[in-house]
Amino acid sequence: MLKRKTGKIILALMVAVATFLVCLPFNASNVRAQSISYSFSYAYDCQRNPAFPKKGDSFEASGFNNPLYSATTNHTTTTGDWTLTYIGLYGDVKTSVQSNTIYGEDVLSTIVSSIAGTYSLTNSDSVQVWELKDGSTHVAYGVLCALTQNNAQAAFIGDTWNGGAGYVLSVTELSGTFSTTIDKGVEEIKNEVESGPSTPANDSNVSGRGGDVSVEKLKTDNVGKTVKDTSVAKAAGINDVDTLIDVLSQETDENKADLLQSAITSGSVNVNVNKSEATKIGAQIDMSTFLLAALTPQEMVDVLAGNDNITLDLEVSVKEETNVDESVKAAIGEKATGISGENQKIYYFSADLFITKNGTVKEQISEFGEKMFAITLDIPEELLADGASYVLIRTHEEADGSLSVDVLEDQDDNPATFTFYTNKLCTMAFVSSNNVSTSTTPVTGDEANIAVYLIVGLASICVAGVAIYKKFAYK
C-alpha cells in the first residue's frame, strides 16, 4: 500500500511540474528579430567579383542574364516585384524552411556553412536567412551578403543551384559591366536587422522623397539663394547654400535627422499627427526616419537655410467598409484568406500625408522612394482581445495603375500597439485573429516551435510519471 501511495504522489508531483512549465509566461515577441525587407525592380544571374563582398570592397558585376526562378530553372525576364525579407537565424529556421535539395545536397545548409567560414562567423546557426520573392511567389532561401549605397543593389546567394546561386538585385536596370562600392556587408546587415532599417547618405547625392538628387543639380537649382542669419544652417556654422548642400551629401542619415530636428525646434518645420477630429486611430511616428522620408532634398535645403516654412500633417483615419474602393477591398480580402486563425476581423483605415509650404501650397504625399519610416498605431479597441494576433495589409496604387498589396508584421512588443516600416501611404487594414500566421511566411522558430516543445515535454513527463507510478504500485 505504501508503495502504491508513493507512486501516486510522484505522479501527481510530475504532472504539477509539467503544468507549471506550460503555464510559464512566454512572450515570443521578445525573441523575434526585426522583419526587414528590401525591394528591387530587377534581378540577375551574373558574374560577381568578389563573390563574397564585404563593406568597403570594390564590387563588379557583369554578364547579366535572367535569374534562376526555381531549382536549376531560369526566369523569362529580369524585371519583377523582387523582395528580400529576413526570416531568422539559420539555427532557428533550419527545421521549418523547405530548402531545395539538389543532387542529394541541402543547398541552404551548404550556403550558410560557406558564409560562416568566409565571414568568420561563430557558426552556421548564427547566419541570417533571407527569402527572395517575386511578388507573392517564393523564389529562393539564402543569405544576403552585401548592399550598396542606399540599398540600391544587393548581392544574394540562393538555394536554386548546387552550391548556391549568385544573384544581383537592383532598383535600376544593369548592363555591361557594373562597378560600385559595398556599403554594408554581412555584419552591418545583421546590425540593421537588429536595430531597424537605416540608409546612409550617398556622398555624391542628397537623398529624400522620391529618390536622389545630384549635388551638381541642387547647386544649379539654388544659385542666388542665401542662408538666413536665423537658420539652422547658420547656427551650425554653415554660411552659404553650396556648403549646406555638400554637408547634406556627406552626412549620415543620423546627422541629417539631427539637423532636421533642429528645424522643428526653430519653427521651419512643423509636424502634426492626427490633427483631424475625424481620426479614430492613435498614431506616433519615428521623427528621425519620417523627416528623411517626407522631405525632398530641395525641401531640406530650403528649411535648413531658413528660406521656407513647411508643415507636414499625417492623418490616420478609420474607413467604413462601404467607403473602401471595391478593387482595394477585394485585394485585401484575397490577401486575408491566406492568413489562418479563428474569429478573423478586418478593420479598414487610411494613412495620408499633406505638406504645406509657406502657408499656401498644399500637396498630398503617398510615396517616399526608397526611404522607410516607422509608424506606431494604437490597435483599435474593437480588435483588442486576449490571445488575438494582428497583421497589417497595405495597398498602394502604383504609377502604372496596378495595385500592390503587402502583408506587414508588428515590429514592437506592446500588445496594444502595432509598429511597421513603410515608404507608401494609402488604404490599409488590420487583420486580427487568434493564432494568426501567413501561409506565405515560414515558421521561424518562435511561438509555434515553443508550443510544440512544451507539449512534447508535457507528454514525456506524464508518460514517465505513469511508468514510475506503475513501478511503485505493482512491483
C-alpha positions in Angstrom: 0.0 0.0 0.0 2.8 2.4 0.9 4.5 1.8 -2.5 1.2 2.5 -4.3 0.7 5.8 -2.4 4.3 6.8 -3.1 3.8 6.2 -6.8 0.6 8.3 -6.8 2.5 11.1 -5.0 5.3 11.1 -7.5 2.9 11.0 -10.5 1.0 14.0 -9.0 4.2 16.0 -8.5 5.4 15.3 -12.0 2.1 16.4 -13.6 2.1 19.5 -11.4 5.6 20.4 -12.6 4.6 19.8 -16.2 1.5 22.1 -15.8 3.7 24.7 -14.2 6.1 24.7 -17.1 3.3 25.0 -19.7 1.8 27.9 -17.7 5.1 29.9 -17.5 4.7 33.2 -19.3 6.4 33.3 -22.6 6.5 36.4 -24.8 7.6 35.2 -28.2 7.9 38.8 -29.5 10.8 39.3 -27.1 12.9 37.0 -29.2 11.6 38.0 -32.6 14.0 39.9 -34.8 13.1 42.9 -36.9 11.1 41.8 -40.1 13.0 43.8 -42.7 12.5 43.7 -46.5 14.4 45.3 -49.3 12.7 45.9 -52.7 14.1 45.8 -56.2 12.8 46.1 -59.8 15.5 43.9 -61.4 17.2 40.5 -60.6 20.1 39.0 -62.4 22.1 35.8 -62.7 25.6 37.2 -63.3 29.3 37.1 -62.6 30.2 38.8 -59.3 33.7 39.9 -58.2 34.3 39.3 -55.4 31.7 36.5 -54.9 31.6 37.2 -51.1 31.9 41.0 -50.8 32.5 42.9 -47.6 31.9 46.5 -46.5 34.2 48.9 -48.4 35.0 46.4 -51.2 35.0 47.4 -54.8 32.3 45.3 -56.4 31.9 44.4 -60.1 29.0 42.5 -61.8 28.9 41.5 -65.5 27.3 39.0 -67.9 23.7 39.8 -66.8 21.2 37.0 -67.5 17.7 36.2 -66.4 17.8 34.9 -62.8 17.1 31.4 -61.6 13.5 31.3 -60.6 13.4 27.8 -59.1 15.9 24.9 -58.7 18.0 25.0 -61.9 15.3 26.9 -64.0 15.8 30.5 -65.2 13.1 33.1 -65.3 11.9 34.5 -68.6 12.7 38.1 -67.6 14.9 40.2 -65.2 12.1 42.6 -64.2 9.6 41.9 -61.3 8.5 42.9 -57.9 11.6 41.4 -56.2 11.9 41.5 -52.4 14.4 40.1 -49.9 12.9 39.5 -46.5 14.7 38.5 -43.4 13.1 35.4 -41.8 15.5 34.4 -39.0 18.8 32.9 -37.9 19.6 29.6 -39.5 19.6 27.8 -36.2 16.0 28.9 -35.6 14.6 28.2 -39.1 16.5 25.3 -40.5 13.8 22.8 -39.4 10.9 24.9 -40.8 12.0 26.2 -44.2 11.7 23.9 -47.2 15.1 24.4 -48.8 15.9 22.9 -52.2 17.8 19.6 -52.3 19.9 19.3 -55.5 21.9 16.1 -56.2 21.1 15.0 -52.6 22.5 18.2 -51.1 20.6 20.5 -48.8 21.7 23.7 -50.6 20.8 26.2 -47.8 22.9 24.2 -45.4 25.8 24.4 -47.8 25.4 28.1 -48.3 25.3 29.0 -44.6 28.3 26.8 -43.9 30.2 28.6 -46.6 29.1 32.0 -45.4 30.1 31.2 -41.8 33.5 30.2 -42.8 34.1 33.1 -45.3 33.0 35.8 -42.9 34.4 34.2 -39.8 31.1 33.9 -38.0 30.6 31.9 -34.8 28.9 29.0 -36.5 26.3 28.2 -39.2 23.4 28.7 -36.8 24.3 32.4 -36.4 23.9 33.1 -40.2 20.9 35.2 -41.2 18.5 33.6 -43.6 16.5 35.6 -46.2 13.7 34.8 -48.6 13.7 36.0 -52.2 10.3 36.6 -53.7 8.9 37.9 -56.9 5.6 39.4 -55.8 4.0 36.7 -53.8 6.0 33.9 -55.5 8.7 32.2 -53.5 12.0 32.0 -55.4 14.8 31.1 -53.0 16.0 30.9 -49.5 19.6 32.1 -48.9 21.9 34.7 -47.5 22.1 38.4 -48.2 25.9 39.1 -48.4 26.0 42.8 -49.2 24.2 46.0 -50.0 25.4 49.1 -52.0 24.7 52.7 -51.2 21.1 53.5 -50.4 20.3 49.8 -50.7 20.3 50.2 -54.5 21.8 46.8 -55.2 22.1 43.5 -53.3 24.4 40.5 -53.5 22.4 37.4 -52.6 23.2 33.7 -52.6 20.1 31.5 -53.1 19.3 27.7 -52.9 18.4 27.4 -56.6 21.7 25.9 -57.7 24.0 23.2 -56.4 26.4 25.0 -54.0 24.3 28.2 -54.2 23.2 30.6 -56.9 24.6 34.1 -57.1 22.1 36.9 -57.6 22.5 40.6 -58.0 19.3 42.6 -57.4 18.9 46.3 -58.3 16.5 49.1 -58.2 17.7 50.2 -61.6 18.5 48.2 -64.8 22.1 47.0 -65.1 24.0 46.1 -68.3 27.6 45.7 -69.5 30.0 45.8 -66.5 28.6 47.4 -63.4 31.0 48.7 -60.7 30.3 50.1 -57.3 31.4 50.1 -53.7 29.8 47.9 -51.0 28.2 49.9 -48.3 27.0 47.1 -46.0 28.4 43.6 -45.5 27.1 40.7 -43.5 28.0 42.3 -40.2 26.4 45.7 -41.0 23.2 44.0 -42.3 23.0 42.0 -39.1 23.1 45.2 -37.1 20.5 46.8 -39.3 18.2 43.8 -38.8 18.6 44.1 -35.0 18.1 47.9 -34.9 15.7 48.6 -37.8 16.4 49.9 -41.4 18.7 52.9 -41.8 20.0 54.3 -45.1 23.3 56.3 -45.0 23.7 59.2 -47.4 25.4 58.9 -50.8 28.5 61.1 -51.0 27.6 62.4 -54.5 23.8 62.8 -54.0 21.3 64.0 -51.5 18.5 61.5 -50.9 14.9 62.2 -49.9 11.3 61.7 -51.0 11.2 60.1 -54.4 14.9 59.4 -54.8 18.3 61.0 -55.0 19.3 64.4 -56.5 22.9 65.0 -57.5 24.9 67.7 -55.7 25.5 69.5 -59.0 21.8 69.7 -59.8 21.0 71.0 -56.4 23.7 73.7 -56.6 22.4 74.8 -60.0 18.8 75.0 -58.8 19.9 77.1 -55.8 22.1 79.7 -57.5 21.4 83.1 -55.8 19.9 81.7 -52.6 21.4 82.6 -49.3 21.5 81.2 -45.8 19.4 83.3 -43.4 21.0 84.5 -40.2 18.3 82.8 -38.0 18.5 79.5 -39.8 19.6 76.1 -38.6 22.4 76.1 -41.1 23.8 79.3 -39.8 23.6 78.1 -36.2 25.6 75.0 -37.3 28.3 77.3 -38.8 27.2 76.8 -42.4 27.3 80.2 -44.2 26.3 79.5 -47.8 23.9 77.2 -49.7 26.6 75.3 -51.6 28.3 74.3 -48.4 25.0 73.2 -46.9 24.4 71.0 -50.0 27.9 69.5 -49.6 27.2 68.8 -45.9 23.9 67.1 -46.7 25.5 64.9 -49.3 28.2 63.7 -46.9 26.4 63.4 -43.6 24.9 60.1 -42.4 21.2 59.9 -42.1 21.5 60.2 -38.3 23.3 63.5 -38.5 20.9 64.8 -41.2 18.0 63.8 -39.0 19.5 65.8 -36.1 19.7 68.9 -38.3 16.1 68.5 -39.4 15.0 68.0 -35.7 16.6 71.4 -35.1 14.4 72.8 -37.9 11.4 71.6 -35.9 12.7 73.5 -32.9 13.4 76.6 -34.9 9.9 76.5 -36.4 11.0 76.0 -40.0 9.3 72.6 -40.0 6.0 71.7 -38.2 4.7 68.1 -37.9 1.2 67.3 -36.9 -0.1 63.8 -36.3 -3.9 63.2 -36.3 -5.0 66.8 -36.1 -8.4 66.0 -37.7 -11.3 65.4 -35.3 -12.4 62.5 -37.5 -9.4 60.4 -36.7 -10.0 57.4 -34.5 -6.7 55.6 -34.5 -3.9 56.9 -32.3 -0.6 57.2 -34.1 3.0 58.1 -33.4 5.9 58.4 -35.8 9.7 58.0 -35.5 10.6 61.6 -36.3 14.2 60.9 -37.4 13.2 58.4 -40.2 10.0 60.3 -41.0 11.7 63.6 -41.9 14.3 62.0 -44.1 11.5 60.2 -46.0 9.0 63.1 -46.1 11.2 65.9 -47.4 12.8 66.2 -50.8 16.5 67.2 -51.0 15.4 70.7 -52.2 12.9 71.0 -49.2 15.7 70.0 -46.8 17.9 72.8 -48.2 15.1 75.3 -48.0 14.1 74.7 -44.4 17.7 74.4 -43.1 18.7 77.6 -44.9 15.7 79.3 -43.5 14.1 80.1 -46.9 10.9 78.1 -46.4 8.5 77.0 -43.7 6.9 73.6 -44.2 4.1 71.9 -42.3 3.5 68.1 -42.5 0.1 66.8 -41.5 -0.2 63.0 -41.1 -3.8 61.7 -40.8 -4.7 58.1 -39.9 -8.4 57.8 -40.2 -10.9 54.9 -40.0 -12.6 54.0 -43.2 -16.1 52.4 -43.2 -16.2 49.3 -45.4 -18.8 50.9 -47.6 -16.3 53.7 -48.4 -13.5 51.4 -49.5 -12.9 51.0 -53.2 -14.2 47.6 -54.4 -10.9 46.7 -56.0 -9.0 47.6 -52.9 -11.5 45.6 -50.7 -11.1 42.6 -53.0 -7.3 42.7 -52.9 -7.3 43.0 -49.1 -9.9 40.2 -48.8 -7.8 37.9 -51.1 -4.7 38.5 -49.0 -6.6 37.9 -45.8 -7.7 34.5 -47.0 -4.0 33.4 -46.8 -3.9 34.3 -43.1 -5.0 31.4 -40.8 -6.8 31.8 -37.5 -10.2 31.9 -35.9 -12.6 34.8 -35.5 -10.9 36.9 -38.2 -11.8 40.6 -38.4 -10.8 43.2 -41.0 -10.5 46.8 -39.9 -10.0 49.4 -42.7 -8.3 52.7 -42.4 -6.3 55.2 -44.4 -3.0 57.0 -43.8 -2.5 60.3 -45.6 0.2 62.9 -45.5 -0.2 66.5 -46.6 2.5 69.1 -47.0 2.0 72.9 -46.8 4.8 75.3 -47.9 4.8 78.9 -46.5 1.1 78.6 -45.7 -0.1 78.4 -49.3 0.9 75.4 -51.4 -0.6 72.1 -50.3 0.2 68.6 -51.7 -0.7 65.1 -50.7 2.2 62.7 -50.5 1.7 58.9 -50.9 5.2 57.7 -52.0 8.6 58.2 -50.4 11.0 56.5 -52.8 13.4 54.1 -51.1 13.2 55.8 -47.7 11.3 53.9 -45.0 9.9 55.4 -41.8 8.3 53.9 -38.7 4.7 54.4 -37.7 3.2 53.1 -34.4 -0.6 52.7 -34.3 -2.9 52.0 -31.4 -4.7 48.8 -32.2 -8.4 49.8 -32.3 -10.4 48.8 -29.2 -12.8 46.8 -31.4 -9.9 44.4 -32.2 -8.2 44.1 -28.8 -8.8 40.7 -27.2 -6.8 38.2 -25.2 -4.9 35.9 -27.4 -5.5 37.9 -30.6 -2.8 38.5 -33.1 -2.6 41.1 -35.8 -1.0 41.8 -39.2 -1.4 44.8 -41.4 -2.3 44.7 -45.1 -1.1 47.7 -47.1 -2.4 48.5 -50.6 -1.0 51.1 -52.9 -1.8 52.2 -56.5 1.4 52.2 -58.5 2.4 54.6 -61.2 1.2 52.2 -63.9 -2.2 51.9 -62.3 -1.6 48.4 -60.8 -2.5 47.7 -57.2 0.3 46.4 -54.9 -0.7 44.5 -51.8 1.8 43.7 -48.9 1.4 42.0 -45.6 3.4 43.8 -42.8 4.1 42.3 -39.4 4.3 44.1 -36.0 7.7 45.3 -35.0 7.1 46.1 -31.4 6.4 44.0 -28.2 3.4 46.1 -26.9 0.2 44.0 -27.4 -1.8 47.3 -27.6 0.2 48.9 -30.5 1.4 47.9 -34.0 4.7 49.3 -35.4 5.6 49.0 -39.0 8.0 50.5 -41.6 6.7 51.9 -44.8 7.6 54.0 -47.8 4.0 54.3 -49.0 0.8 55.7 -47.6 -2.6 54.5 -48.7 -5.6 52.4 -47.7 -4.7 49.8 -45.2 -6.4 47.2 -43.0 -5.7 45.5 -39.7 -6.4 41.7 -39.8 -7.0 40.3 -36.3 -7.5 36.6 -35.5 -6.5 34.0 -33.0 -3.2 32.1 -33.7 -2.6 34.3 -36.8 0.0 33.2 -39.3 0.5 33.9 -43.0 0.5 31.0 -45.5 3.4 32.5 -47.4 5.8 33.1 -44.5 7.7 30.1 -43.0 7.5 29.4 -39.3 10.7 31.0 -37.8 11.1 29.1 -34.5 9.1 31.4 -32.1 5.6 30.7 -30.9 5.0 27.5 -32.9 8.2 25.7 -32.0 8.0 26.7 -28.3 4.4 25.4 -28.1 5.5 22.1 -29.7 8.4 21.7 -27.4 6.2 22.3 -24.3 3.5 19.9 -25.4 6.1 17.2 -26.2 7.7 17.9 -22.8 4.4 17.7 -21.0 3.6 14.4 -22.7 7.0 13.0 -21.8 6.8 13.9 -18.2 3.3 12.4 -17.9 4.4 9.1 -19.5 7.4 8.9 -17.3 5.2 9.6 -14.3 2.8 6.8 -15.2 5.7 4.4 -15.7 7.1 5.3 -12.2 3.7 5.0 -10.7 3.2 1.5 -12.1 6.7 0.5 -10.9 5.9 1.6 -7.3 2.3 0.3 -7.4 2.9 -3.2 -8.9 6.5 -4.1 -8.2 
